[in-house]
Amino acid sequence: MDDEFEAYEAGRQDGLDGRRDAARAGHAALGRDYRIGFIDGRLEVYRLLADVRKIVENGE
């Protein structure tokens, strides 16, 4: 189970950094965990940018 968490966290960090590791994403056993982590990381970035846009547009 530790391998799955490590793959997820690596994917999340890569998502936050905006880079994708094709080898990890294609891994037969752990690729799914990596890809889910990657998407979660990208969603965090999207939400952060949306919040910043809202602050800038509203002048808060």
C-alpha distances in whole Angstrom, upper triangle without the diagonal:
4,5,5,7,9,10,11,13,14,16,17,19,20,21,23,25,26,25,22,21,22,20,16,17,19,16,15,11,10,14,13,11,13,16,15,15,18,20,19,20,23,24,24,27,29,29,30,33,34,34,36,38,39,40,42,44,45,46,44
4,5,5,6,9,10,11,12,14,15,16,18,20,21,22,24,23,21,19,21,19,16,17,19,16,16,13,11,14,14,11,13,16,16,14,17,20,18,19,22,23,23,25,28,28,28,31,33,33,35,37,38,39,41,43,44,44,42
4,5,5,6,9,10,10,12,14,15,16,18,20,21,22,20,18,16,17,15,12,14,15,12,13,10,8,11,12,9,10,14,14,13,15,18,18,18,21,23,23,25,27,28,28,31,32,33,34,37,38,39,41,42,44,44,43
4,5,5,6,9,10,11,12,14,15,16,18,20,21,19,17,16,17,15,12,12,14,11,12,9,6,9,9,6,8,11,11,10,13,15,15,16,19,20,20,22,24,25,26,28,30,31,32,34,35,37,38,40,41,42,41
4,5,5,6,8,10,10,12,14,15,16,18,20,19,17,16,18,17,13,14,16,14,15,12,9,12,11,8,9,12,11,9,12,15,13,14,17,18,18,20,23,23,24,26,28,28,30,32,33,34,36,38,39,40,38
4,5,5,6,9,10,10,12,14,15,16,18,17,15,14,16,15,11,13,15,13,15,12,9,11,12,9,8,12,12,10,12,15,14,14,17,19,18,20,23,23,24,26,28,29,30,32,34,34,36,38,39,40,38
4,6,5,6,9,10,10,12,14,15,16,15,12,11,13,12,8,9,12,10,12,10,6,8,9,6,5,9,9,8,10,13,13,13,15,17,17,19,21,22,23,25,27,28,29,31,33,34,35,37,39,39,38
4,5,5,6,9,10,10,12,14,15,14,12,12,14,14,10,10,13,12,14,12,8,9,8,5,5,7,7,4,7,10,9,10,13,14,14,16,18,19,20,22,24,25,26,28,30,31,32,34,35,36,35
4,5,5,6,8,10,10,12,14,14,13,13,15,15,12,13,16,15,17,15,11,12,12,9,7,10,9,6,8,11,10,9,12,14,13,15,18,18,19,21,23,23,25,27,28,29,31,33,34,35,33
4,5,5,6,9,10,10,12,11,10,9,12,12,9,10,14,13,16,15,11,11,12,9,7,9,10,7,8,11,11,10,13,15,14,15,18,20,20,21,24,25,25,28,29,30,31,33,35,36,34
4,5,5,6,9,10,10,9,8,8,11,11,8,8,12,12,15,14,10,9,10,8,4,6,7,4,4,8,8,7,10,12,12,13,16,17,18,19,21,23,24,26,27,29,30,31,33,34,33
4,5,5,6,9,10,10,10,11,14,15,12,12,15,16,18,17,13,12,12,10,7,8,8,4,4,7,6,4,8,10,9,10,13,14,15,17,19,20,21,23,24,25,27,29,30,31,30
4,5,5,6,9,9,10,11,14,15,13,13,17,17,20,19,15,15,15,13,10,11,11,8,7,10,9,6,9,12,10,11,14,15,15,17,19,20,20,23,25,25,26,29,30,31,29
4,5,5,6,5,6,8,11,13,11,11,14,15,19,18,15,13,14,13,9,10,11,8,6,9,10,7,9,12,12,11,14,16,16,17,20,21,21,23,25,26,27,29,31,31,31
4,5,5,6,7,10,12,15,13,12,15,17,20,20,16,14,14,13,10,9,10,7,4,6,7,4,5,8,9,8,10,13,13,14,16,18,18,20,22,23,24,26,28,29,28
4,5,8,10,13,16,18,16,15,19,20,23,23,19,17,17,15,13,13,13,10,8,9,9,5,6,9,7,6,10,11,11,12,15,16,16,18,20,21,22,24,26,26,25
4,6,9,11,15,17,15,15,19,20,23,23,20,18,19,17,14,14,15,12,10,12,12,8,9,12,11,9,12,14,13,14,17,18,18,19,22,23,23,25,27,28,27
4,7,10,13,16,15,14,17,19,23,23,20,17,18,17,14,13,14,12,9,10,12,9,7,11,11,9,11,14,14,13,16,18,18,19,22,23,23,25,27,28,28
4,7,10,12,12,11,15,17,20,21,18,15,16,16,12,12,14,12,9,11,13,10,10,14,14,12,14,17,17,17,20,22,22,23,26,27,27,28,31,32,31
4,6,9,8,8,11,13,16,17,14,12,13,13,10,9,12,11,8,10,13,11,10,14,15,14,16,19,19,19,22,24,24,25,28,29,29,31,33,34,34
4,6,5,6,9,10,14,15,12,10,13,13,9,9,13,12,9,13,15,13,14,17,18,18,19,22,23,23,25,27,28,29,31,33,33,35,37,38,37
4,6,5,6,9,12,14,12,9,12,13,10,10,13,13,11,14,17,16,16,19,20,20,21,24,25,25,27,30,30,31,33,35,35,37,39,40,40
4,5,5,6,10,12,10,8,12,13,10,11,15,15,13,16,18,18,18,21,23,23,24,27,28,28,30,32,33,34,36,38,38,40,42,43,43
4,5,5,9,10,7,6,9,9,7,8,12,11,11,14,16,15,16,19,20,21,22,25,26,26,29,30,31,32,35,36,37,38,40,41,41
4,6,9,10,8,4,7,8,6,6,9,10,9,11,14,14,15,17,19,19,21,23,24,25,27,29,30,31,33,35,35,37,39,40,39
4,6,9,8,5,8,10,9,9,12,14,13,15,17,18,18,21,23,23,24,26,28,28,30,32,33,34,36,38,39,40,42,44,43
4,6,6,4,8,10,9,10,13,14,14,16,18,19,20,22,24,24,26,28,29,30,32,34,35,36,38,40,41,42,44,45,44
4,6,6,8,10,11,12,14,16,16,18,20,21,22,24,26,27,28,30,32,33,34,36,37,39,40,42,43,44,46,48,47
4,6,7,9,10,12,13,14,16,18,19,20,22,24,25,27,28,29,31,33,34,35,37,38,40,42,43,44,46,47,46
4,6,5,6,9,10,11,12,15,16,17,19,20,22,23,25,26,27,29,31,32,34,35,37,38,39,41,42,44,42
4,5,5,6,9,10,10,12,14,15,16,18,20,21,22,24,26,27,28,30,32,33,35,36,37,39,40,42,41
4,5,5,6,9,10,11,12,14,15,17,19,20,21,23,25,26,27,29,30,32,33,35,36,37,39,41,39
4,6,5,6,9,10,11,12,14,15,17,19,20,21,23,25,26,27,29,30,32,33,35,36,38,39,38
4,6,5,6,9,10,10,12,14,15,17,18,20,21,23,24,26,27,29,30,32,33,35,36,38,36
4,5,5,6,9,10,11,12,14,15,16,18,20,21,22,24,26,27,29,30,32,33,34,36,35
4,5,5,6,9,10,11,13,14,15,17,18,20,21,23,25,26,27,29,30,31,33,34,33
4,5,5,6,9,10,11,13,14,15,17,19,20,21,23,24,26,27,29,30,32,33,32
4,5,5,6,9,10,11,12,14,16,17,18,20,21,23,24,26,27,29,30,32,31
4,5,5,6,9,10,10,12,14,15,16,18,20,21,22,24,26,27,28,30,29
4,5,5,6,9,10,11,12,14,15,17,19,20,21,23,24,26,27,28,27
4,5,5,6,9,10,11,13,14,16,17,19,20,21,23,24,26,27,26
4,5,5,6,9,10,11,12,14,15,16,18,20,21,22,24,26,25
4,5,5,6,8,10,10,12,14,15,16,18,20,21,22,24,23
4,5,5,6,9,10,11,12,14,15,17,18,20,21,22,21
4,5,5,6,9,10,11,12,14,15,16,18,20,21,20
4,5,5,6,9,10,10,12,14,15,16,18,20,19
4,5,5,6,9,10,10,12,14,15,16,18,17
4,5,5,6,9,10,11,12,14,15,16,15
4,5,5,6,9,10,10,12,14,15,15
4,5,5,6,9,10,10,12,14,14
4,5,5,6,9,10,11,12,11
4,5,5,6,9,10,10,10
4,5,5,6,8,10,10
4,6,5,6,8,8
4,6,5,6,5
4,6,5,7
4,6,8
4,5
4
